[in-house]
Amino acid sequence: MEAARYRLDRDACARGEEVDASDAGRPSMDQRAHVIENAIQQAIRRGDFDDLPGAGKPLPGLTGTHDPDWWIRRKIEREKLTGLGPPALTLRTEHSELDATLDRLGSERAVREHLADFNRRVVAARRQLQGGPPVVTPTRDVDEEVARWAERREARLREAEAARRAEAEALAALSRRERRRLRKGR
């Protein structure tokens, strides 16, 4: 900053202008604009503005409407955050994915605990009066869901056992030489 002030004062003296002692070291608005414009032009010549992210793309958020929550929406999109929003919407999403979530659990006790927690959150969301969309997500019958989970689990185990049996039969059908070659990875 001091170097810029010195240059401006020197240029003013070279043009024959008088530098006011009270304004010494304080450039005028025109002088500041000149320094800034010079710095920008030098950066352009050096290539500092080349290959910036978003080059050639329209500026985001120029829709013409003002959204006071623009910053949180961008953060959610940028970081791909989930589970945020009104409970009515998050519970709908969780309800649609509940069977897959339950299938990843390994014990009946864990399934029951997860279902109890889900039902508790649905009831709590129905009770709150904070506005937003209505909560239409149904609660789940724990015993019925545990029975369905057990059936799906048995079906997966049967499929895995059938696949293992088929692999063993295919391996047994191979000749001794072919089995050796498979074991060696040829």
C-alpha positions in Angstrom: 0.0 0.0 0.0 2.8 2.3 0.9 4.5 1.6 -2.5 1.3 2.5 -4.3 1.0 5.8 -2.3 4.6 6.6 -3.1 4.1 6.0 -6.9 0.9 8.1 -6.9 2.6 11.0 -5.1 5.6 10.7 -7.4 3.4 10.7 -10.5 1.5 13.7 -9.2 4.7 15.6 -8.7 5.9 14.6 -12.1 2.7 16.1 -13.6 3.3 19.3 -11.7 0.5 18.7 -9.3 0.9 19.7 -5.7 0.5 17.0 -3.1 -1.5 18.3 -0.1 0.3 17.6 3.2 -3.0 16.8 4.9 -3.8 14.3 2.2 -0.2 13.0 2.0 -0.3 9.3 1.8 -4.1 9.2 1.1 -4.8 8.7 -2.5 -8.0 10.1 -4.1 -10.7 7.9 -5.4 -9.4 8.4 -9.0 -5.9 7.4 -7.9 -7.2 4.3 -6.1 -9.2 3.3 -9.1 -6.1 3.7 -11.3 -4.0 1.5 -8.9 -6.7 -1.1 -8.8 -7.1 -1.1 -12.6 -3.3 -1.4 -13.0 -3.2 -4.4 -10.6 -6.1 -6.1 -12.5 -4.4 -5.5 -15.9 -1.1 -6.9 -14.6 -2.9 -10.0 -13.2 -4.6 -10.5 -16.6 -1.3 -10.3 -18.4 0.3 -12.8 -16.0 -2.6 -15.2 -16.6 -3.9 -15.2 -13.0 -7.5 -15.3 -14.2 -7.0 -18.1 -16.7 -8.7 -21.5 -16.0 -10.7 -20.4 -13.0 -13.4 -22.8 -11.9 -16.7 -21.9 -13.5 -15.1 -20.1 -16.5 -17.6 -19.8 -19.3 -20.5 -20.9 -17.2 -23.4 -18.7 -16.1 -23.3 -17.3 -12.6 -25.4 -19.3 -10.2 -28.3 -17.7 -8.4 -29.2 -15.1 -10.9 -32.9 -16.1 -11.0 -34.2 -12.7 -10.0 -35.9 -13.9 -6.8 -34.4 -13.3 -3.4 -34.0 -16.4 -1.2 -32.9 -15.6 2.3 -31.8 -19.2 2.8 -29.6 -19.3 -0.3 -26.4 -20.1 1.7 -27.8 -23.2 3.4 -29.3 -24.5 0.2 -25.9 -24.3 -1.5 -24.1 -25.9 1.4 -26.6 -28.8 1.3 -26.1 -29.3 -2.4 -22.3 -28.9 -2.3 -21.8 -31.3 0.6 -24.6 -33.6 -0.5 -26.1 -33.6 3.0 -29.1 -35.8 3.7 -31.6 -36.1 6.5 -32.2 -32.4 6.6 -35.6 -30.8 6.1 -39.0 -31.0 7.6 -39.7 -34.2 9.4 -42.6 -35.0 7.1 -40.3 -35.2 4.1 -37.4 -37.0 5.8 -39.7 -39.6 7.3 -41.3 -40.2 3.9 -37.9 -40.9 2.4 -36.9 -43.1 5.3 -40.3 -45.0 5.1 -39.6 -45.8 1.4 -36.2 -47.1 2.2 -37.0 -48.9 5.4 -37.1 -52.5 4.1 -33.6 -52.1 2.7 -32.4 -50.6 5.9 -33.9 -53.4 8.0 -32.3 -56.0 5.6 -28.8 -54.7 6.5 -29.4 -55.3 10.2 -28.2 -58.6 11.6 -30.5 -59.5 14.5 -34.2 -59.4 15.4 -33.4 -57.3 18.4 -31.7 -54.6 16.2 -34.7 -54.7 13.8 -37.2 -54.2 16.7 -35.1 -51.3 18.1 -34.9 -49.6 14.7 -38.7 -50.0 14.1 -39.4 -48.7 17.6 -37.3 -45.6 17.0 -38.9 -45.0 13.6 -42.4 -45.3 15.0 -41.4 -42.9 17.9 -40.2 -40.3 15.4 -43.3 -40.6 13.3 -45.6 -40.0 16.3 -43.4 -37.1 17.5 -43.5 -35.5 14.1 -47.3 -35.7 14.0 -47.5 -34.0 17.4 -45.4 -31.0 16.6 -47.1 -27.9 15.3 -44.3 -26.2 13.4 -46.0 -25.9 10.0 -44.7 -27.4 6.9 -46.2 -30.3 5.0 -48.4 -32.7 7.0 -46.9 -36.0 8.3 -48.7 -38.7 6.3 -46.1 -41.4 7.0 -47.7 -44.4 8.7 -46.2 -46.2 11.6 -45.1 -49.8 11.1 -46.4 -52.9 13.0 -43.2 -54.2 14.7 -44.2 -57.9 14.8 -45.3 -57.9 11.2 -42.2 -56.2 10.0 -40.0 -58.5 12.0 -41.8 -61.5 10.3 -41.3 -60.0 6.9 -37.6 -59.3 7.7 -37.1 -62.9 8.7 -38.8 -64.2 5.5 -36.5 -62.0 3.4 -33.5 -63.1 5.3 -34.4 -66.8 4.9 -34.8 -66.2 1.2 -31.4 -64.6 0.9 -29.8 -67.4 2.8 -31.5 -70.0 0.6 -30.3 -68.2 -2.5 -26.7 -68.0 -1.2 -26.8 -71.7 -0.3 -28.1 -72.6 -3.8 -25.4 -70.5 -5.4 -22.7 -72.3 -3.3 -24.2 -75.7 -4.2 -24.2 -74.8 -7.9 -20.6 -73.7 -7.7 -19.6 -76.9 -5.9 -21.4 -79.0 -8.5 -19.7 -77.2 -11.3 -16.3 -77.6 -9.7 -17.0 -81.4 -9.2 -18.0 -81.8 -12.8 -14.6 -80.5 -13.9 -11.8 -82.9 -14.5 -8.9 -83.2 -12.1 -6.6 -81.3 -14.5 -9.1 -78.4 -14.9 -9.5 -78.1 -11.2 -5.7 -77.9 -10.7 -5.5 -75.3 -13.4 -8.2 -73.2 -11.8 -6.5 -73.4 -8.4 -3.3 -72.1 -9.9 -5.0 -69.2 -11.6 -4.2 -70.1 -15.2 
